[in-house]
Each structure stands twice: as C-alpha cells, then as structure tokens.
Amino acid sequence: MLFAWWKTSLDMAMLGLEAQEVIAQRMAMFALGGPAAQVEAQLMVTEKIMAASETALMVAAGASNGKVIRNYRRKVRANALRLSKG
C-alpha cells in the first residue's frame, strides 16, 4: 500500500516537471510566432480535448490513478520529444 502511494506521488511529481518543460518549449515557440506557432496552438488544444476525453473513459472503465497518470506522462513526454526536435 505504501509503495503504491509512493509510486503515484513520484509519477505525479514527474508529470509536473515534464509538463513544465513542455510549457516552456511552447511559450518559446509562441513568442517567436509564425505559422509553426499557430499549428502548435491548434494541436495543443486538440490534444488537450482528446486527452481529457480519453481520461474520462479510463476513469469510467475503472482505471487506477496510477494508470491515468502514466498515460498523461506518456503524452507529455511525446510532446517534449516532438518540440525539442523542432
């Protein structure tokens, strides 16, 4: 029980740190402006709507907190990788 709580807490902390990295990358892109920034802004909104819908389905299906957090972390890491290449 304690291990599961600890693992979830670490996953949440890492999600927060990873999300801050993506936010910083996006803010830098938005500050530069241009077509790439517009595309990223539209993609960001679309991804957030899809992630919220997917999470709602996961919760409705009985997914654990840890599974939901890991799913978000996977998406955030993918965004960080994609943004760092651009």
Secondary structure by P-SEA (a helix, b strand, c coil): caaaaaaaaaaaaaaaaaaaaaaaaaaaaaaaccaaaaaaaaaaaaaaaaaaaaaaaaaaacccaaaaaaaaaaaaaaaaaaaaac
